[in-house]
């Protein structure tokens, strides 16, 4: 996996900077990344303010300031994932204090705080979880599949809190005049904070993901995602977010890992 090109961010150490180049030469920013750890961030706490994520004293998630020049952060209902398009931030491996910090003028400060160790060559997603009484970081190691440009891959991470039952997840390819509907199991009985392995799906056609659970009365409930069309060679995560104790709504987001 080390030689796969990722959209990444060299941070925290001079050792990750580009080397010198000949005068008037064009710098090549497309070299494979061979060192460090890789991390992305997802805001998944409905009651939390917008945040930026820090490793020790270095801000890793960076969004453009607004028109008034005010610092912005990842939000639950706005931009929720960093890096936004795909991939991971590339950082030196090692032990860190990971903090989510609110950039708000009023109430700025530490929203969550934890100690983490990022291993050399490993990939991680950190989710901000919790409610107003307390927020926390939930770090998941992403065991990305080997590159396969004939398939797409998808996994499910369940961050829907206080729901009465676990979730089953299936990727459903919509039937056409030429192909029947197909169903691929992503995971079964996935509890809160559970995450599945990446599962291969055909990289053609239109899909939805069906999440099946039960309500408090034991009646079946099915939540369907928006439709999407996977691309061969790409790797995706589908996440359910929400807290039944504070709202009846659950949201779902699809983001690309590779």
C-alpha positions in Angstrom: 0.0 0.0 0.0 3.0 2.3 0.6 3.5 3.1 -3.1 -0.1 4.1 -3.9 -0.5 7.8 -4.7 -2.6 9.6 -2.2 -3.8 13.2 -2.0 -2.1 14.0 1.2 -0.7 16.8 3.3 2.9 16.7 4.6 2.8 18.2 8.0 4.6 18.5 11.3 8.1 17.6 10.2 10.7 19.0 7.9 11.6 15.5 6.9 8.3 15.3 4.8 9.1 18.4 2.8 10.1 18.2 -0.9 13.8 18.1 -1.7 15.6 20.8 -3.6 15.3 21.0 -7.4 17.3 22.5 -10.3 16.9 26.1 -11.0 13.8 26.9 -13.2 12.7 23.2 -12.9 9.0 22.5 -12.3 8.5 20.9 -8.9 6.9 17.4 -9.0 4.2 17.1 -6.3 3.1 13.7 -7.5 5.7 11.5 -5.9 4.4 8.5 -4.0 4.3 9.0 -0.2 6.5 6.4 1.5 6.6 7.5 5.1 4.6 8.5 8.1 1.0 7.8 9.1 -2.3 8.8 7.4 -5.4 10.3 9.1 -8.7 11.8 8.2 -11.3 13.5 10.4 -15.1 13.3 10.4 -17.6 15.4 12.5 -20.3 13.0 13.7 -21.6 14.7 16.8 -24.9 16.6 16.2 -24.6 18.7 19.4 -20.9 19.7 18.9 -19.8 23.0 17.5 -17.6 23.3 14.4 -14.1 22.1 15.2 -10.6 21.9 13.9 -8.4 18.9 14.7 -4.9 19.3 16.3 -2.1 16.8 16.7 -0.2 18.3 19.7 0.1 22.0 18.8 -0.3 21.6 15.0 -3.6 22.1 13.3 -4.2 19.3 10.7 -7.7 20.1 9.4 -7.7 23.5 7.7 -10.6 25.2 6.0 -10.6 28.6 4.3 -11.7 31.6 6.4 -15.1 33.1 5.7 -15.6 36.5 4.1 -15.1 38.2 7.4 -11.8 36.5 7.9 -13.0 34.3 10.7 -11.5 30.8 11.1 -13.8 28.0 10.1 -14.0 24.4 11.2 -15.7 21.1 10.3 -19.4 21.0 11.2 -22.1 18.4 11.5 -24.3 20.0 9.0 -21.7 21.8 6.8 -18.3 20.4 5.7 -18.0 17.2 7.8 -14.9 15.4 6.4 -11.3 16.4 6.0 -9.7 16.0 3.6 -12.8 16.9 1.7 -12.4 15.2 -1.7 -10.6 12.0 -0.8 -7.5 10.6 0.9 -5.8 11.4 4.2 -3.5 13.9 5.8 0.0 12.5 5.9 1.8 13.1 9.2 4.8 11.6 11.0 4.1 8.5 12.9 4.2 8.6 16.7 2.3 9.4 19.9 0.2 12.6 20.0 -2.4 14.5 22.0 -5.4 14.6 19.6 -7.7 17.5 20.2 -10.8 18.9 18.5 -10.8 22.7 19.0 -13.7 25.1 18.4 -12.7 28.1 16.4 -15.8 30.1 17.5 -15.2 33.6 18.9 -17.5 32.7 21.8 -16.9 29.4 23.6 -13.6 28.6 21.8 -11.6 25.9 23.4 -11.1 22.2 23.6 -14.1 20.1 22.6 -12.5 16.7 22.8 -9.1 15.5 23.9 -7.3 12.1 23.7 -3.9 10.4 23.5 -3.3 8.5 20.3 -0.5 6.5 18.7 -0.3 6.6 14.9 1.8 3.8 13.5 4.1 4.0 10.6 2.3 3.2 7.3 -1.1 2.9 8.9 -4.3 4.7 7.9 -6.9 6.1 10.3 -10.2 7.9 10.5 -11.0 9.9 13.6 -14.7 10.6 14.3 -15.9 13.3 16.7 -18.7 11.7 18.9 -20.8 12.5 21.9 -23.3 15.0 23.2 -23.3 18.3 25.0 -22.3 16.7 28.3 -19.1 15.5 26.7 -17.5 14.8 23.4 -14.8 12.3 22.5 -12.5 11.1 19.7 -13.2 7.7 18.2 -10.1 6.6 16.2 -10.6 3.7 13.7 -7.7 2.0 11.8 -8.6 1.8 8.1 -7.5 -1.6 6.7 -7.6 -0.5 3.1 -7.8 -3.3 0.5 -5.1 -3.9 -2.0 -5.5 -1.9 -5.2 -8.0 -3.5 -7.6 -9.1 -1.5 -10.6 -11.8 -4.0 -11.6 -13.8 -3.4 -8.4 -14.9 -0.8 -6.0 -14.9 -1.3 -2.2 -17.2 0.0 0.5 -17.5 -0.4 4.3 -20.1 0.7 6.9 -19.3 2.5 10.2 -22.3 2.8 12.6 -22.3 6.0 14.6 -26.1 6.2 15.2 -26.4 6.4 19.0 -29.2 5.2 21.3 -31.0 3.2 18.7 -32.8 0.1 20.0 -31.1 -2.4 17.7 -28.0 -3.0 15.6 -27.9 -2.5 11.9 -27.5 -4.7 8.8 -26.1 -3.0 5.7 -26.5 -4.1 2.1 -25.3 -2.4 -1.1 -28.1 -2.7 -3.7 -27.4 -2.2 -7.3 -30.5 -0.9 -9.1 -32.0 -3.2 -11.8 -31.9 -2.0 -15.4 -33.4 -3.4 -18.6 -30.2 -5.4 -19.1 -29.2 -6.3 -15.5 -31.2 -7.6 -12.5 -31.0 -6.1 -9.1 -28.0 -7.4 -7.1 -27.4 -7.2 -3.3 -24.1 -7.4 -1.5 -23.9 -7.7 2.3 -21.6 -5.1 3.8 -22.2 -6.1 7.4 -24.7 -7.7 9.8 -25.6 -6.8 13.4 -23.3 -3.8 13.4 -23.5 -2.1 16.8 -22.8 1.5 17.7 -19.2 2.2 17.0 -19.0 -0.9 14.9 -17.2 -0.9 11.6 -17.1 -3.6 8.9 -14.3 -4.7 6.6 -14.2 -3.2 3.1 -16.4 -5.3 0.8 -16.0 -5.5 -3.0 -18.8 -4.4 -5.2 -19.1 -4.2 -9.0 -17.9 -0.8 -10.3 -20.8 -0.2 -12.6 -24.4 0.9 -12.2 -26.3 2.9 -9.7 -26.4 1.8 -6.0 -28.1 2.6 -2.8 -27.2 1.3 0.6 -30.0 -0.2 2.7 -29.6 -0.1 6.5 -32.0 -2.4 8.3 -32.8 -2.3 12.0 -35.8 -2.4 14.4 -37.6 0.3 16.4 -38.4 0.1 20.1 -41.5 -2.0 19.3 -39.5 -4.6 17.4 -40.8 -3.5 14.1 -38.5 -3.5 11.1 -37.1 -0.2 9.9 -35.2 0.4 6.7 -33.1 3.5 5.9 -32.0 4.0 2.3 -29.1 6.1 1.3 -29.0 8.4 -1.7 -28.0 6.8 -4.9 -24.4 6.8 -6.0 -22.3 5.3 -8.8 -19.0 3.7 -7.7 -15.8 4.0 -9.7 -13.4 1.1 -10.3 -10.4 1.2 -8.0 -12.0 3.5 -5.5 -12.7 2.8 -1.8 -15.6 4.3 0.1 -17.0 4.5 3.7 -20.7 4.9 4.4 -21.5 6.3 7.9 -24.8 6.6 9.8 -24.8 9.5 12.3 -27.3 10.7 14.8 -28.6 10.4 18.4 -32.1 9.0 18.9 -32.1 10.5 22.4 -32.0 14.1 21.0 -33.5 13.8 17.6 -35.5 11.3 15.6 -33.4 12.0 12.5 -30.4 10.0 11.3 -28.1 11.3 8.7 -25.8 9.3 6.4 -22.6 10.4 4.6 -20.6 8.7 1.9 -16.9 9.6 1.6 -14.0 8.3 -0.4 -10.9 6.9 1.3 -9.0 6.2 -1.9 
